[in-house]
Amino acid sequence: MRSDSMQAMTENSPLAGAARHFPYLPQVSLPFEMPTQPVAIAEMADLFGVTHRTLHFYEEKGLITARRSGSMRVYDGVQVHRMAVINACREIGIPVAVIQELMEELAGATSEAEADEMFHDMLARRKRELTADISNIRRQMQQIESLLVAEEEDQAVVTPKPMSLVLSDIEKQCLALMAEGYSAPRLARALNLEFEDLRRMEDDIIQRFQATNRFQAVAKAMLLGFVPN
C-alpha cells in the first residue's frame, strides 16, 4: 500500500500526532486492506499469519511496539506498516538481526524515497545471496550425482539411505512442504506449530542433511529419495 494511504489513515487516527514521529518506511504490498483503526493483537496475528508469541518476540527485539487499550494490546497503523516490512523480510529468509539493522537505518531516513532505496538495497543483497546459493546448490548436486554414480558402479546397488537421516512423520511432512516452496510462516500454520518451534525443526532438518540452507536440504533430500522429484 502506498504511503499516501498510510498517511491518510494516521491523520484520521487519534495517534496521528505520535505517528509523525516515526521514521519513514518503504512501500510494501499487502494482501489485505490497511486497517483504518488500531488493531488488537489477535487481529494483527491473523493479518500476517503469525502467532501471538511471534509478535511478542518482535516486540522484545524492538521491531514493533504495542500500546494498551484497556486490557488489550493494540497496534496503530505505523506498527502494522512496520510489521508488513518485517513479514516481507522474513518471507525471503532475512534474519531478525539484519531486519533490526534495516530498521535502525530507516530511523535515519529523511524521505520515503530514501526509505525505499534502503529497502531495495537490502533486497538486492538478498537476491545476490540467493543467486550464490543456487550456484552452490547446482555445483553440489552435480558433485553428489557424480559420487552416487561412482558408488553405484562400484557396488552395483542403490546406495541406501543413511540411518542418521531417519525422519519422523512431521519432519517428512515439513520437508515435503519445504520442497513445495512453503514459507516459514505458512509452514507453521500448515503443521499447526508455533513459529519458533517450526524454525527449530527446519534448522534441525537442514543440519541433518548437512546443508547450509533449506534449498540445499531439499535438493539433497530429493537425491536421497526423501522427497519425490
C-alpha positions in Angstrom: 0.0 0.0 0.0 1.3 3.4 -0.9 2.4 5.9 1.8 -0.4 8.4 1.0 -2.9 5.7 2.1 -0.9 5.2 5.3 -0.7 8.9 5.8 -4.4 9.3 5.4 -5.1 6.6 7.9 -2.7 8.0 10.5 -4.1 11.6 10.1 -7.6 10.3 10.9 -6.4 8.4 13.9 -6.1 9.7 17.4 -2.5 8.5 17.2 -1.7 10.7 14.2 0.5 13.2 16.2 2.6 10.3 17.6 2.8 8.5 14.2 4.5 11.5 12.6 7.5 11.0 14.9 8.1 7.5 13.4 10.7 7.2 10.6 9.8 6.8 7.0 9.0 3.3 5.9 9.4 1.6 2.5 6.4 0.7 0.4 5.3 -3.0 0.6 2.4 -4.7 -1.0 -0.2 -6.2 1.3 -2.8 -9.0 0.7 -5.4 -7.1 2.7 -6.8 -3.6 3.1 -4.9 -1.5 5.6 -6.9 -1.2 8.8 -8.3 2.3 9.5 -8.1 1.9 13.3 -5.6 0.4 15.7 -5.9 -3.4 15.7 -5.8 -5.8 18.6 -3.0 -8.4 18.9 -5.3 -11.2 17.7 -6.2 -9.3 14.5 -2.6 -8.4 14.0 -1.6 -12.1 14.2 -4.4 -13.1 11.8 -3.5 -10.4 9.3 0.1 -11.7 8.9 -0.5 -15.4 9.7 1.7 -15.4 12.8 1.3 -16.3 16.4 0.9 -14.0 19.4 4.3 -15.4 20.5 5.9 -14.2 17.3 4.5 -10.7 17.8 5.8 -10.7 21.4 9.2 -11.8 20.1 9.3 -8.9 17.6 8.4 -6.6 20.4 11.2 -7.9 22.5 13.6 -7.3 19.6 12.4 -3.7 19.3 10.9 -4.2 15.8 7.3 -3.3 16.7 5.6 -1.6 19.6 2.2 -2.2 21.1 0.2 0.0 23.4 -2.6 -0.8 25.9 -6.2 0.0 25.2 -7.9 -1.2 28.4 -6.9 -4.8 28.8 -5.9 -5.2 25.2 -2.6 -4.8 23.4 -3.2 -2.9 20.2 -1.1 -1.7 17.3 -1.5 1.5 15.3 -1.2 1.9 11.6 2.6 2.6 11.7 3.1 -0.6 13.6 1.1 -2.5 11.0 3.3 -1.0 8.3 6.4 -1.9 10.2 5.1 -5.5 10.6 4.4 -5.6 6.8 8.1 -4.7 6.2 9.2 -7.3 8.8 7.0 -10.0 7.3 8.2 -9.3 3.8 11.8 -9.7 5.0 11.1 -12.9 6.9 9.3 -14.4 3.9 12.6 -14.2 1.9 14.7 -15.6 4.7 16.3 -12.4 6.1 17.4 -13.0 9.7 15.9 -10.9 12.5 19.3 -9.3 13.2 19.5 -8.0 9.7 16.0 -6.7 9.9 17.0 -4.9 13.1 19.8 -3.2 11.2 17.4 -2.2 8.5 15.1 -0.6 11.0 18.0 1.3 12.5 18.9 2.6 9.1 15.3 3.5 8.3 15.2 5.6 11.5 17.6 8.0 9.8 15.6 8.2 6.5 14.6 11.7 5.6 12.0 10.8 2.9 10.0 7.8 1.7 12.2 7.7 -1.4 15.3 7.2 0.8 13.5 4.5 2.8 12.5 2.7 -0.4 16.2 2.9 -1.6 17.4 1.4 1.7 14.9 -1.4 1.4 15.7 -2.1 -2.2 19.4 -2.2 -1.4 18.7 -4.9 1.2 16.6 -6.8 -1.3 19.3 -6.6 -3.9 21.8 -8.0 -1.4 19.5 -10.9 -0.5 19.0 -11.6 -4.2 22.8 -11.9 -4.7 22.9 -14.3 -1.7 20.2 -16.5 -3.2 21.9 -16.4 -6.6 25.1 -17.6 -5.0 23.1 -20.3 -3.1 21.6 -21.5 -6.3 25.0 -21.7 -7.9 26.4 -23.6 -5.0 23.4 -26.0 -4.9 23.8 -26.8 -8.6 27.5 -27.5 -8.1 26.9 -29.6 -5.0 24.1 -31.5 -6.8 26.5 -32.3 -9.7 29.1 -33.5 -7.2 26.5 -35.6 -5.3 25.3 -37.2 -8.6 28.9 -38.0 -9.5 29.5 -39.6 -6.2 26.3 -41.6 -6.4 27.1 -42.8 -9.9 30.6 -43.8 -8.9 29.3 -45.7 -5.8 26.7 -47.5 -7.9 29.2 -48.6 -10.4 31.5 -49.9 -7.6 28.8 -51.6 -5.6 26.2 -52.3 -8.3 23.5 -51.5 -5.8 21.5 -48.4 -5.0 23.0 -46.5 -2.1 20.8 -47.0 0.9 19.6 -44.0 3.0 21.9 -43.2 5.9 20.4 -44.4 9.2 21.1 -40.9 10.6 18.5 -39.5 8.2 15.5 -41.4 9.6 12.8 -38.7 9.8 9.6 -38.5 11.9 6.3 -38.2 10.1 6.0 -34.5 10.9 9.6 -33.9 9.7 8.8 -35.7 6.5 5.7 -33.5 6.1 7.7 -30.4 6.8 10.4 -31.4 4.3 7.7 -32.1 1.6 6.2 -28.7 2.2 9.6 -27.0 2.1 10.1 -28.7 -1.3 6.8 -27.1 -2.5 8.2 -23.7 -1.6 6.1 -23.0 1.6 7.5 -20.0 3.5 8.2 -20.5 7.2 5.0 -18.7 8.5 2.9 -20.8 6.1 4.7 -24.0 7.2 4.0 -23.1 10.8 0.3 -22.7 10.0 0.1 -25.9 7.9 1.8 -28.0 10.6 0.0 -26.3 13.5 3.3 -25.3 15.1 4.4 -22.2 16.9 6.7 -20.2 14.6 9.8 -20.6 16.7 9.2 -24.4 17.1 8.9 -24.6 13.3 12.1 -22.7 12.9 13.9 -25.1 15.2 12.5 -28.1 13.2 13.6 -26.6 9.9 17.1 -25.8 11.2 17.4 -29.4 12.5 16.4 -30.8 9.1 18.9 -28.6 7.4 21.7 -29.7 9.8 20.8 -33.4 9.4 21.2 -33.2 5.7 24.5 -31.3 6.2 23.1 -28.4 4.2 23.6 -24.6 4.8 20.1 -23.6 4.0 16.6 -25.0 3.2 17.2 -25.1 -0.6 20.3 -27.3 -0.2 18.4 -29.6 2.2 15.5 -30.1 -0.2 18.0 -30.8 -3.1 19.8 -33.4 -1.1 16.5 -34.9 0.1 15.4 -35.3 -3.5 18.6 -37.0 -4.4 18.3 -39.4 -1.5 14.7 -40.2 -2.2 13.1 -38.5 0.8 11.1 -36.1 -1.5 9.7 -37.2 -4.9 11.2 -35.3 -7.8 
